[in-house]
Amino acid sequence: FDEILQEADGIILSRGNLGIDLPPEKVFLFQKSALYKCNMAGKPAVLTRVVDSMTDNLRPTRAEATDVANAVLDGSDAILLGAETLRGLYPVETISTVGRICSEAEKVFNQDLYFKKTVKYVGEPMTHLESIASSAVRAAIK
């Protein structure tokens, strides 16, 4: 993964594929680690296959709803919906549900703590662009 991340402009983590390539008990840990590494490398991380049950059902499973929230809390930049909206029976409801879950998770996401951890990783001296971005984040937090 580290070699792929180094070359990639961004990463899409397909939870379905992770479930094929990894034992079930390892998927969550790889996902968290991959999201963290993407964030520290400054590369976008997108999660997909998060509410597969909504292809045929009006509501996600409790586990899927929790997974969506954890994707936000772990630093995912986006959630990509596929079959749920392409051929699913409830595309509008799926988008609305995922949006509400993300909104609730964002309310409790500690932006200040996350920023402080990220700045420690960047180190000193910052580049000109990092300095501008850091100032913008500090202003937004205040």
Backbone bond lengths (Angstrom), bond angles and torsions (degrees), N, CA, C in turn:
res aa  C-N    CA-C-N  psi(-1)  N-CA   C-N-CA  omega(-1)  CA-C   N-CA-C  phi
1 F - - - 1.453 - - 1.521 111.00 -
2 D 1.327 116.76 -41.25 1.461 120.14 -178.72 1.529 111.54 -59.85
3 E 1.319 116.59 -40.11 1.468 120.21 179.39 1.527 111.08 -68.06
4 I 1.306 116.98 -39.80 1.462 121.32 177.46 1.519 109.80 -64.16
5 L 1.319 116.61 -46.46 1.466 121.54 -178.81 1.519 111.18 -59.74
6 Q 1.308 116.67 -39.54 1.464 121.00 -178.76 1.532 110.86 -60.63
7 E 1.320 117.36 -35.61 1.464 121.73 -176.59 1.529 113.43 -91.24
8 A 1.313 116.72 -23.72 1.471 121.18 -172.63 1.522 112.35 -81.19
9 D 1.337 115.44 152.85 1.461 121.40 172.29 1.517 110.75 -82.43
10 G 1.310 116.95 -22.59 1.455 124.08 179.13 1.522 107.82 -171.20
11 I 1.320 115.71 171.98 1.459 120.96 -175.61 1.527 109.47 -129.81
12 I 1.325 115.58 136.45 1.459 121.46 169.05 1.522 106.34 -109.85
13 L 1.318 115.88 120.68 1.459 121.44 177.73 1.522 108.22 -100.17
14 S 1.310 115.76 110.18 1.451 121.14 176.84 1.523 108.45 -90.27
15 R 1.297 116.17 109.88 1.464 119.97 -177.80 1.526 110.86 -62.17
16 G 1.316 117.10 -30.30 1.457 119.56 176.84 1.522 111.61 -63.80
17 N 1.322 115.81 -44.73 1.465 119.53 178.44 1.515 111.42 -69.20
18 L 1.325 117.33 -37.70 1.465 119.22 177.22 1.527 109.88 -59.60
19 G 1.320 116.56 -38.15 1.459 121.30 179.17 1.520 113.28 -66.42
20 I 1.314 116.43 -24.22 1.470 120.76 176.95 1.526 110.37 -83.02
21 D 1.334 115.56 -40.66 1.465 120.96 -173.65 1.522 114.54 -85.10
22 L 1.318 116.80 -17.23 1.470 120.71 -177.06 1.525 110.02 -127.62
23 P 1.330 117.11 152.94 1.466 118.89 171.44 1.531 109.16 -63.48
24 P 1.320 118.49 147.31 1.469 121.37 -176.56 1.525 114.08 -52.36
25 E 1.314 117.13 -36.93 1.464 120.10 -177.74 1.522 112.89 -72.27
26 K 1.332 117.70 -8.61 1.472 121.39 -179.00 1.532 112.94 -104.24
27 V 1.327 117.69 -13.98 1.469 120.77 -174.69 1.525 111.55 -59.94
28 F 1.315 117.93 -48.85 1.463 120.50 -175.91 1.519 111.23 -61.56
29 L 1.315 116.83 -39.83 1.460 120.68 -177.54 1.528 111.12 -69.54
30 F 1.327 116.61 -41.72 1.463 119.44 176.95 1.520 110.06 -62.83
31 Q 1.336 116.76 -43.61 1.459 120.75 -179.37 1.518 111.00 -59.66
32 K 1.328 117.53 -47.75 1.462 121.17 179.25 1.523 111.17 -61.51
33 S 1.317 116.50 -44.52 1.458 121.37 -179.61 1.522 110.97 -64.25
34 A 1.328 117.08 -44.22 1.461 121.24 -179.42 1.522 111.23 -63.83
35 L 1.326 117.16 -42.56 1.466 120.19 178.11 1.520 111.09 -62.83
36 Y 1.326 116.71 -43.10 1.464 120.75 178.81 1.534 110.32 -61.32
37 K 1.315 116.47 -46.64 1.468 120.21 -179.04 1.530 111.05 -62.95
38 C 1.329 117.74 -40.31 1.462 121.10 177.03 1.527 110.38 -62.04
39 N 1.319 116.35 -45.02 1.460 120.50 -179.57 1.519 111.39 -61.77
40 M 1.325 116.89 -44.28 1.462 120.53 -178.94 1.530 112.08 -69.73
41 A 1.331 116.42 -26.14 1.465 120.63 177.29 1.531 111.57 -86.30
42 G 1.335 116.45 -5.60 1.457 120.35 -179.30 1.526 112.90 70.31
43 K 1.326 116.16 30.97 1.461 120.27 -179.06 1.526 109.43 -116.72
44 P 1.337 116.78 137.90 1.463 119.91 -178.14 1.526 112.43 -62.61
45 A 1.321 114.58 141.17 1.462 121.57 177.56 1.526 107.84 -124.51
46 V 1.320 115.33 123.94 1.460 122.11 -177.37 1.524 108.22 -118.05
47 L 1.319 117.02 132.38 1.463 121.74 176.61 1.514 109.74 -103.08
48 T 1.318 115.57 140.63 1.456 120.56 176.68 1.523 109.01 -133.75
49 R 1.325 115.46 167.41 1.469 122.69 -178.23 1.531 110.85 65.01
50 V 1.314 116.97 45.67 1.461 119.85 -177.17 1.527 113.87 -98.92
51 V 1.305 118.47 -26.07 1.475 120.20 179.33 1.527 110.21 -131.73
52 D 1.309 115.68 52.13 1.466 120.98 -178.50 1.523 113.22 -55.23
53 S 1.318 117.36 -34.04 1.467 119.64 -177.78 1.522 111.98 -63.21
54 M 1.338 117.46 -21.78 1.461 120.36 -179.04 1.529 112.64 -76.13
55 T 1.322 117.45 -1.53 1.459 120.09 172.81 1.527 109.12 -62.48
56 D 1.327 115.71 -36.96 1.465 120.77 -177.12 1.524 113.82 -119.71
57 N 1.334 117.85 -7.41 1.462 121.07 -175.54 1.522 111.33 -124.34
58 L 1.310 115.19 150.13 1.457 121.07 -178.24 1.526 112.57 -70.93
59 R 1.328 116.88 -25.86 1.472 120.77 -177.63 1.526 109.87 -125.33
60 P 1.342 116.52 148.34 1.460 118.98 174.58 1.527 109.40 -75.84
61 T 1.310 116.15 163.93 1.461 118.46 172.53 1.527 108.12 -69.58
62 R 1.321 116.47 162.16 1.470 119.88 177.15 1.515 110.34 -61.22
63 A 1.322 116.33 -37.33 1.466 120.54 179.42 1.531 110.43 -64.32
64 E 1.327 117.29 -42.20 1.464 120.33 179.27 1.526 111.04 -65.50
65 A 1.326 116.97 -41.80 1.465 119.85 178.18 1.529 110.47 -60.62
66 T 1.315 116.47 -41.96 1.463 120.91 177.27 1.521 110.78 -64.86
67 D 1.314 117.30 -39.83 1.464 121.43 178.92 1.527 111.64 -62.39
68 V 1.330 116.77 -40.29 1.465 120.09 178.36 1.527 109.57 -62.60
69 A 1.322 117.04 -47.20 1.464 120.41 179.35 1.525 111.17 -61.56
70 N 1.320 117.21 -42.95 1.464 120.35 179.31 1.524 111.67 -65.80
71 A 1.318 117.95 -31.72 1.465 120.24 176.00 1.526 110.14 -60.71
72 V 1.323 116.20 -41.46 1.466 120.74 177.25 1.524 109.97 -66.36
73 L 1.313 116.71 -48.83 1.468 121.03 -177.56 1.518 112.51 -65.08
74 D 1.328 117.58 -26.86 1.466 121.74 179.51 1.524 112.79 -86.25
75 G 1.336 117.57 -4.88 1.457 120.29 174.36 1.510 116.74 101.37
76 S 1.332 117.67 19.66 1.459 119.75 175.97 1.526 109.25 -64.00
77 D 1.322 116.04 141.56 1.464 120.31 179.70 1.524 112.58 -86.69
78 A 1.320 116.03 -23.36 1.462 119.58 -178.74 1.521 109.44 -162.46
79 I 1.316 113.85 161.83 1.460 121.20 173.21 1.520 106.28 -122.34
80 L 1.310 115.41 125.93 1.457 121.85 -177.75 1.522 108.79 -102.00
81 L 1.319 115.65 120.14 1.456 120.57 177.51 1.513 108.65 -95.28
82 G 1.318 117.02 143.05 1.457 121.37 -177.50 1.502 111.60 -125.39
83 A 1.334 115.76 -101.76 1.460 121.34 -176.59 1.517 111.72 -57.08
84 E 1.333 116.69 -30.91 1.471 120.01 -178.83 1.526 111.61 -58.52
85 T 1.329 116.25 -32.63 1.463 119.71 -178.48 1.523 112.19 -108.65
86 L 1.324 117.52 -24.39 1.465 120.73 -179.13 1.529 111.67 -72.81
87 R 1.323 115.56 -52.46 1.461 119.20 -178.38 1.533 112.23 -124.41
88 G 1.313 116.05 4.77 1.453 119.93 -178.40 1.519 113.37 -68.64
89 L 1.303 114.64 159.30 1.465 120.55 -178.93 1.522 112.83 -78.78
90 Y 1.342 117.24 -19.34 1.466 121.05 -173.96 1.534 111.06 -133.05
91 P 1.331 119.17 60.36 1.464 120.24 -175.51 1.529 114.09 -63.30
92 V 1.318 117.49 -42.11 1.465 120.90 -179.47 1.523 110.21 -66.83
93 E 1.317 116.37 -44.73 1.464 120.62 179.22 1.531 111.14 -64.25
94 T 1.325 116.91 -35.20 1.460 120.92 178.73 1.518 110.02 -63.03
95 I 1.325 116.87 -49.18 1.465 121.02 -179.69 1.516 110.11 -62.17
96 S 1.302 116.97 -43.18 1.462 121.46 179.73 1.530 111.36 -63.32
97 T 1.318 116.98 -44.55 1.462 121.29 -179.01 1.523 111.33 -64.51
98 V 1.325 116.72 -48.24 1.461 120.42 179.64 1.531 109.61 -62.48
99 G 1.308 116.97 -39.79 1.470 120.55 177.58 1.523 112.44 -61.19
100 R 1.329 116.98 -42.66 1.471 120.24 179.21 1.525 111.31 -66.33
101 I 1.320 116.98 -40.03 1.467 119.95 178.71 1.523 109.85 -64.20
102 C 1.323 116.74 -45.31 1.468 120.42 178.88 1.525 111.26 -61.20
103 S 1.302 116.25 -41.78 1.472 120.76 179.46 1.524 111.45 -61.01
104 E 1.315 116.97 -43.82 1.472 120.45 178.37 1.525 111.13 -64.51
105 A 1.322 116.90 -41.56 1.469 120.35 179.65 1.526 110.86 -65.65
106 E 1.326 117.13 -38.80 1.468 120.44 179.64 1.523 111.99 -64.69
107 K 1.333 117.02 -28.53 1.468 120.38 178.75 1.520 112.54 -63.61
108 V 1.336 117.23 -29.68 1.462 120.25 -176.93 1.533 112.70 -105.45
109 F 1.329 116.92 -0.49 1.461 120.70 179.02 1.522 108.71 -70.61
110 N 1.312 117.06 126.74 1.462 121.65 -177.40 1.533 109.62 -85.47
111 Q 1.321 115.71 88.76 1.469 121.37 -177.77 1.528 111.96 -59.99
112 D 1.320 116.12 -41.18 1.461 120.38 -177.10 1.528 111.21 -63.42
113 L 1.319 117.25 -47.52 1.467 120.93 179.54 1.527 110.74 -63.73
114 Y 1.325 116.56 -42.44 1.460 120.54 179.28 1.526 110.61 -61.57
115 F 1.318 116.45 -42.89 1.466 121.20 179.23 1.528 110.56 -61.84
116 K 1.312 116.53 -44.71 1.472 119.95 -179.41 1.522 111.50 -62.65
117 K 1.336 117.41 -40.11 1.470 120.48 177.47 1.527 110.83 -64.52
118 T 1.310 116.24 -40.74 1.456 120.75 -177.83 1.529 111.15 -67.88
119 V 1.326 116.78 -41.70 1.460 120.52 179.81 1.533 110.74 -62.13
120 K 1.329 117.35 -38.10 1.466 120.25 177.04 1.520 111.03 -61.76
121 Y 1.307 116.46 -35.15 1.459 120.93 -179.31 1.527 110.89 -70.83
122 V 1.339 117.05 -37.61 1.464 121.70 -177.78 1.525 110.48 -66.17
123 G 1.315 115.81 -41.68 1.459 119.21 177.75 1.516 113.10 82.45
124 E 1.312 114.34 -177.82 1.459 121.62 -178.36 1.518 109.14 -120.63
125 P 1.280 120.97 152.87 1.464 125.53 -12.17 1.529 110.78 -75.33
126 M 1.317 114.66 150.22 1.463 120.41 177.21 1.516 109.42 -76.83
127 T 1.319 114.53 151.82 1.459 118.44 172.19 1.529 107.71 -71.51
128 H 1.321 115.77 167.80 1.464 120.68 179.13 1.534 110.89 -58.43
129 L 1.340 117.17 -45.07 1.467 120.83 -179.44 1.528 111.71 -66.37
130 E 1.340 117.20 -39.58 1.465 120.14 178.14 1.521 110.59 -64.51
131 S 1.321 116.68 -36.86 1.464 121.09 179.22 1.529 111.27 -64.89
132 I 1.319 116.25 -42.95 1.471 120.77 178.42 1.530 109.79 -64.52
133 A 1.328 116.54 -46.28 1.465 120.50 179.93 1.521 110.44 -62.86
134 S 1.314 117.20 -42.38 1.463 121.33 179.42 1.525 110.95 -61.31
135 S 1.304 116.85 -42.89 1.478 120.70 178.04 1.513 111.39 -62.51
136 A 1.320 117.03 -40.05 1.466 120.92 179.51 1.520 110.38 -64.80
137 V 1.337 116.70 -42.29 1.467 120.18 179.49 1.524 110.10 -65.42
138 R 1.318 117.74 -44.67 1.467 120.73 178.92 1.536 110.96 -58.69
139 A 1.314 116.50 -42.84 1.476 120.64 178.83 1.529 110.35 -63.53
140 A 1.320 117.24 -41.98 1.459 120.83 -178.89 1.541 110.64 -65.95
141 I 1.320 116.71 -39.37 1.467 120.23 179.65 1.534 110.68 -65.99
142 K 1.324 116.26 -40.41 1.472 119.73 -179.64 1.516 110.43 -73.09
